[in-house]
Amino acid sequence: MKRIVSCFFVMALLMLAVSGSNAQDKNFHIYLCLGQSNMEGAAKPELRDSLGISNRFRVLAAVDCDNRGRKMGNWYKAVPPLTRCYTGLGPADYFGKTMVENLPERVKVGIINVSVGGCKIELFDEDSCASYAARQPDWMKNMIKEYGGSPYRRLVEMARLAQKDGVIKGVLLHQGESNTGDTLWPQKVKKVYENLLKDLNLDANAVPLLAGELVPEDQNGACASMNPIIRTLPQTIPNSYVVPSAGCEGVKDRLHFSAAGYRKLGERYAAVMLELMGIEIAAE
């Protein structure tokens, strides 16, 4: 009898060791990123953007990328691009860099970025995704196909995988150019955000939404008139915060930021998140 009890005890210890090795790491902070081309990353990364990236900054591949040696559902060092195989530098890059630079060494930061250039927020609404996608040009349909036909469902699928490894701490949004002038945009964003909370069993009080402004008035942004609408988002979503874009350099198309603009905007996203954690930094 003693020998049988001893065997069960050893087996229990082994099972605990195995489950512990796959346990959720409370110090692995995960952020969900979504939006259109500015969140995808529209600037060509420079050498400086790939140097000195901490192993504590990770990206979960949301698509297979043979050119990057990445497989969907796996974590990698967060070397740009962070979205799909041929996207560029975006705000998530310098958000993550700034976060790990200002958090304790024990904390890792992970990014999941599911974004589609040119899309309206309606693409991330499960009730309107299929009908909206069906009306789009082939180039956008091809992007949507990379996410299995539903960017929202792919984001949830990847987020659920990530929850086995860490804790979702926030949602980063950069979207609105295609909804310029739409006063219902805050309500549409609220629906997407609340669906994410429900599908991932998240607490709204613990998972803020950070929304970035578009290319600003001081850069002659083509959609700068949308920024006042974006600034009203906290009136609709209590735990939401607007990341200002004033002074973030744009490019000639007046829709996208330059690499320098993305670096500054990403640092501002991080400054907002860090302030919510009680950490103040000097962001430009």
Backbone hydrogen bonds, N-H to C=O, Kabsch-Sander energy under -0.5 kcal/mol:
donor,donor_aa,acceptor,acceptor_aa,energy
5,V,1,M,-2.6
6,S,2,K,-2.6
7,C,3,R,-2.1
8,F,4,I,-2.3
9,F,5,V,-2.2
10,V,6,S,-2.3
11,M,7,C,-2.5
12,A,8,F,-2.3
13,L,9,F,-2.1
14,L,10,V,-2.2
15,M,11,M,-2.3
16,L,12,A,-2.2
17,A,13,L,-2.2
18,V,14,L,-2.3
19,S,15,M,-2.6
20,G,16,L,-2.4
21,S,17,A,-1.5
22,N,18,V,-0.9
22,N,19,S,-0.6
23,A,20,G,-1.1
25,D,165,D,-2.8
26,K,24,Q,-0.7
28,F,25,D,-1.9
29,H,27,N,-0.8
29,H,108,K,-2.9
30,I,28,F,-0.5
30,I,167,V,-2.8
31,Y,110,G,-2.6
32,L,170,G,-2.1
33,C,112,I,-3.3
34,L,172,L,-2.2
35,G,114,V,-0.7
36,Q,174,H,-1.8
39,M,36,Q,-1.1
39,M,174,H,-0.5
40,E,36,Q,-2.1
41,G,37,S,-2.1
42,A,89,L,-0.5
43,A,89,L,-1.5
49,D,46,E,-1.5
50,S,46,E,-0.5
50,S,47,L,-1.5
51,L,47,L,-0.8
53,I,50,S,-0.5
57,F,54,S,-1.8
58,R,56,R,-0.6
58,R,109,V,-3.1
59,V,76,Y,-2.8
60,L,111,I,-2.7
61,A,59,V,-0.7
61,A,74,N,-2.3
62,A,83,T,-0.5
65,C,70,R,-2.6
68,R,65,C,-1.0
69,G,65,C,-0.8
70,R,65,C,-2.6
73,G,61,A,-3.2
74,N,71,K,-1.7
76,Y,59,V,-2.3
78,A,57,F,-2.2
79,V,77,K,-2.4
82,L,88,G,-0.6
87,T,84,R,-1.0
88,G,41,G,-2.6
89,L,43,A,-3.4
93,D,90,G,-1.0
94,Y,90,G,-0.7
95,F,91,P,-1.8
96,G,92,A,-2.3
97,K,93,D,-2.0
98,T,94,Y,-1.8
99,M,95,F,-2.2
100,V,96,G,-2.3
101,E,97,K,-1.6
102,N,98,T,-0.9
102,N,99,M,-1.0
103,L,99,M,-0.7
107,V,104,P,-2.1
108,K,27,N,-2.8
109,V,56,R,-3.2
110,G,29,H,-3.1
111,I,58,R,-2.0
112,I,31,Y,-2.1
114,V,33,C,-2.6
114,V,112,I,-0.6
115,S,113,N,-0.5
116,V,35,G,-2.3
119,C,116,V,-1.7
123,L,120,K,-1.8
124,F,121,I,-1.7
125,D,122,E,-1.4
126,E,124,F,-0.7
128,S,125,D,-1.4
129,C,125,D,-1.9
132,Y,128,S,-2.6
133,A,129,C,-3.0
134,A,130,A,-1.9
135,R,131,S,-0.7
135,R,132,Y,-1.1
136,Q,133,A,-1.6
140,M,137,P,-0.7
141,K,137,P,-2.2
142,N,138,D,-2.5
143,M,139,W,-1.1
144,I,140,M,-2.5
145,K,141,K,-2.4
146,E,142,N,-1.3
147,Y,143,M,-0.6
147,Y,144,I,-1.2
148,G,145,K,-2.1
149,G,144,I,-2.1
150,S,147,Y,-1.3
154,R,150,S,-2.2
155,L,151,P,-2.4
156,V,152,Y,-2.4
157,E,153,R,-2.6
158,M,154,R,-2.6
159,A,155,L,-2.4
160,R,156,V,-2.4
161,L,157,E,-1.6
162,A,158,M,-2.4
163,Q,159,A,-1.9
164,K,161,L,-1.4
165,D,162,A,-1.7
166,G,162,A,-2.5
167,V,28,F,-2.8
169,K,30,I,-3.1
170,G,30,I,-1.0
171,V,208,P,-2.5
172,L,32,L,-3.5
173,L,171,V,-0.5
173,L,210,L,-3.2
174,H,34,L,-1.8
179,N,176,G,-1.1
180,T,177,E,-1.2
182,D,179,N,-2.7
183,T,181,G,-1.0
185,W,182,D,-1.7
188,K,184,L,-2.1
189,V,185,W,-2.7
190,K,186,P,-2.2
191,K,187,Q,-1.8
192,V,188,K,-1.7
193,Y,189,V,-2.9
194,E,190,K,-2.9
195,N,191,K,-2.0
196,L,192,V,-2.1
197,L,193,Y,-2.3
198,K,194,E,-2.3
199,D,195,N,-3.1
200,L,196,L,-1.9
201,N,198,K,-0.9
202,L,197,L,-2.8
204,A,202,L,-0.6
206,A,203,D,-1.5
207,V,203,D,-1.2
209,L,239,N,-2.2
210,L,171,V,-3.0
210,L,208,P,-0.5
211,A,209,L,-0.5
211,A,241,Y,-2.7
212,G,173,L,-2.3
213,E,243,V,-2.6
219,Q,216,P,-1.3
220,N,217,E,-2.0
221,G,216,P,-2.5
222,A,254,R,-2.5
223,C,254,R,-0.6
224,A,221,G,-1.3
226,M,223,C,-2.3
227,N,224,A,-1.4
229,I,226,M,-0.6
230,I,226,M,-2.2
231,R,227,N,-2.4
232,T,229,I,-1.3
233,L,230,I,-1.9
235,Q,232,T,-2.0
236,T,232,T,-0.6
236,T,233,L,-1.9
237,I,233,L,-2.8
240,S,237,I,-1.0
240,S,238,P,-0.7
241,Y,209,L,-2.5
243,V,211,A,-2.9
248,C,245,S,-2.6
249,E,247,G,-0.7
251,V,256,H,-2.2
254,R,251,V,-2.1
258,S,249,E,-2.1
262,Y,258,S,-2.5
263,R,259,A,-2.3
264,K,260,A,-2.1
265,L,261,G,-2.6
266,G,262,Y,-3.0
267,E,263,R,-2.0
268,R,264,K,-1.8
269,Y,265,L,-2.3
270,A,266,G,-2.1
271,A,267,E,-2.4
272,V,268,R,-2.2
273,M,269,Y,-2.2
274,L,270,A,-3.2
275,E,271,A,-2.0
276,L,272,V,-1.5
277,M,273,M,-0.9
277,M,274,L,-0.6
278,G,275,E,-1.4
279,I,274,L,-3.1
280,E,278,G,-0.5
283,A,281,I,-1.0
